[in-house]
Amino acid sequence: MILLPELQVDYALLDFKDLHVSKKVKKLMRQKLYKLSINSQFDEVLESFSKQHKYNWLKDEYVDVLKSLHSTNSNREDFKVISVELISKESAMLIAGEVGYIINKTYTSLSGFSSREKEYANCGTLQLVLLAQYLEKHNFEFWNFGHPHMTYKKRLGCKVYSREKFLKRWQSAIEQ
């Protein structure tokens, strides 16, 4: 099986200096009710996509590929499939998460979810903000959000790049 990237016309990229954190998310951060983790609940994150999104692109075959790639993360330095989790400190419940991949100093989101329960309002955005801060702290060049058409990406501070400009930045970042 060969995994090919989707070539898009344009891409949403977040440079960490452009990260916008809303007042509601800042309030959640001050409350310190949640923690961000990496790869602590990979299978649960994948299961949460199908629970939340009845129709999604993560079909069984693709999930199997992601699980296989994830299981070999320790064998590779230059490419890793990861899950990101926002977990309630009180209940240990998975509130929001995503799966993506790292190539050297770039991170690309594949898909995400967040609880739709009212008590967890804005927790999906909180997970994104905490992940952006994590990536910046670990010296990532940028975060590739893929398709730029969802408004939450622009609200976070993503800028839209043409395929040509994206590929130049991406190539430079992965060669480091």
C-alpha positions as CSV (number, residue, x, y, z in Angstrom):
1,M,0.0,0.0,0.0
2,I,1.2,3.5,-0.9
3,L,0.1,6.6,1.1
4,L,0.0,9.6,-1.2
5,P,-0.5,13.2,0.0
6,E,-3.5,15.1,-1.2
7,L,-2.3,17.9,-3.5
8,Q,-4.5,20.8,-2.9
9,V,-4.8,24.2,-4.7
10,D,-4.0,26.0,-1.5
11,Y,-3.1,25.3,2.2
12,A,-3.8,26.8,5.6
13,L,-0.5,27.2,7.5
14,L,-0.1,28.5,11.1
15,D,3.0,30.4,11.9
16,F,3.1,30.4,15.7
17,K,3.7,34.1,15.9
18,D,0.3,34.6,14.3
19,L,-1.6,32.4,16.8
20,H,-4.8,34.1,18.0
21,V,-6.2,33.0,21.4
22,S,-9.7,34.1,22.1
23,K,-10.9,35.4,25.5
24,K,-13.0,32.3,26.0
25,V,-10.0,30.0,25.4
26,K,-7.7,32.2,27.6
27,K,-10.3,31.7,30.4
28,L,-10.2,27.9,29.9
29,M,-6.4,28.0,30.1
30,R,-6.5,29.9,33.4
31,Q,-8.8,27.3,34.9
32,K,-6.3,24.6,34.3
33,L,-9.0,21.9,34.1
34,Y,-7.5,20.1,31.1
35,K,-4.1,18.7,30.0
36,L,-2.7,18.1,26.6
37,S,-1.0,14.8,25.8
38,I,0.6,13.2,22.8
39,N,0.0,9.6,21.9
40,S,-1.6,8.6,25.1
41,Q,-4.9,7.5,23.6
42,F,-4.2,6.9,19.9
43,D,-6.9,4.2,19.3
44,E,-9.5,6.2,21.3
45,V,-8.9,9.3,19.2
46,L,-9.4,7.3,16.0
47,E,-12.6,5.8,17.5
48,S,-13.9,9.2,18.4
49,F,-13.9,10.4,14.8
50,S,-16.4,7.8,13.7
51,K,-18.5,8.3,16.8
52,Q,-18.7,12.1,16.2
53,H,-18.7,12.2,12.4
54,K,-21.1,9.7,10.9
55,Y,-19.7,10.4,7.4
56,N,-16.0,10.9,7.4
57,W,-13.0,10.1,5.2
58,L,-11.3,7.9,7.9
59,K,-12.5,4.5,6.6
60,D,-11.4,1.2,8.0
61,E,-8.6,0.7,5.5
62,Y,-7.1,4.2,6.2
63,V,-7.4,3.7,10.0
64,D,-5.5,0.4,9.6
65,V,-2.7,2.3,7.7
66,L,-2.6,5.0,10.4
67,K,-2.4,2.3,13.2
68,S,0.4,0.5,11.3
69,L,2.4,3.6,10.8
70,H,1.9,4.7,14.4
71,S,3.1,1.3,15.6
72,T,6.4,1.9,13.8
73,N,7.0,5.4,15.1
74,S,10.0,4.4,17.3
75,N,11.7,2.9,14.2
76,R,11.8,6.3,12.4
77,E,13.2,9.7,13.1
78,D,11.9,11.6,10.1
79,F,8.2,10.6,10.0
80,K,5.7,9.9,12.8
81,V,2.0,9.5,13.0
82,I,0.7,11.0,16.3
83,S,-2.5,11.5,18.2
84,V,-3.1,14.6,20.3
85,E,-5.5,14.5,23.2
86,L,-7.2,17.1,25.5
87,I,-8.0,15.3,28.7
88,S,-10.1,16.4,31.6
89,K,-7.9,16.4,34.7
90,E,-10.9,15.7,36.9
91,S,-12.5,12.8,35.1
92,A,-9.6,11.6,32.8
93,M,-12.1,11.8,29.9
94,L,-11.0,12.4,26.4
95,I,-12.6,15.8,25.5
96,A,-10.9,16.7,22.1
97,G,-8.2,15.3,19.9
98,E,-6.7,14.9,16.5
99,V,-4.4,12.7,14.5
100,G,-1.7,14.0,12.3
101,Y,1.9,13.4,11.2
102,I,5.3,14.9,11.8
103,I,7.9,15.2,9.1
104,N,11.1,16.7,10.7
105,K,10.0,20.1,12.0
106,T,6.5,20.2,10.3
107,Y,3.2,19.0,11.7
108,T,0.2,18.3,9.5
109,S,-3.3,17.8,10.9
110,L,-5.4,15.0,9.3
111,S,-8.6,15.1,11.3
112,G,-9.9,16.1,14.7
113,F,-12.9,16.1,17.0
114,S,-14.2,17.7,20.2
115,S,-17.0,16.9,22.6
116,R,-20.2,18.6,21.7
117,E,-21.4,18.6,25.3
118,K,-22.2,22.2,26.4
119,E,-19.9,21.9,29.4
120,Y,-17.0,21.4,27.0
121,A,-17.7,24.4,24.8
122,N,-14.5,25.8,23.3
123,C,-12.4,22.8,24.3
124,G,-11.7,21.9,20.6
125,T,-10.2,25.3,20.2
126,L,-8.3,24.9,23.5
127,Q,-6.8,21.7,22.2
128,L,-5.6,23.5,19.0
129,V,-4.1,26.4,21.0
130,L,-2.3,24.1,23.4
131,L,-1.0,22.0,20.5
132,A,0.2,25.2,18.7
133,Q,2.1,26.2,21.9
134,Y,3.6,22.7,22.2
135,L,4.8,22.7,18.6
136,E,6.3,26.2,19.0
137,K,8.1,25.1,22.2
138,H,9.5,22.1,20.4
139,N,10.8,24.3,17.5
140,F,8.5,23.3,14.7
141,E,8.6,25.5,11.7
142,F,4.8,25.7,11.1
143,W,1.6,23.7,11.4
144,N,-0.1,22.6,8.1
145,F,-3.9,22.6,8.6
146,G,-4.5,21.5,5.0
147,H,-7.7,22.8,3.4
148,P,-8.1,26.5,4.2
149,H,-11.8,26.6,3.8
150,M,-12.9,26.2,7.4
151,T,-13.3,29.5,9.3
152,Y,-11.9,28.2,12.6
153,K,-8.5,27.9,10.9
154,K,-8.4,31.6,10.0
155,R,-9.7,32.6,13.4
156,L,-6.7,30.8,14.9
157,G,-4.3,32.8,12.7
158,C,-3.7,30.5,9.7
159,K,-2.7,32.2,6.5
160,V,-3.5,30.7,3.1
161,Y,-0.6,29.7,0.8
162,S,-0.8,28.6,-2.8
163,R,0.5,25.1,-3.5
164,E,3.7,26.5,-5.0
165,K,4.5,28.7,-1.9
166,F,3.5,25.9,0.5
167,L,5.7,23.3,-1.2
168,K,8.7,25.7,-1.1
169,R,8.2,26.3,2.7
170,W,7.5,22.6,3.3
171,Q,10.5,21.4,1.4
172,S,12.8,23.8,3.2
173,A,11.4,22.8,6.6
174,I,11.7,19.0,6.0
175,E,15.2,19.2,4.8
176,Q,16.5,20.7,8.1
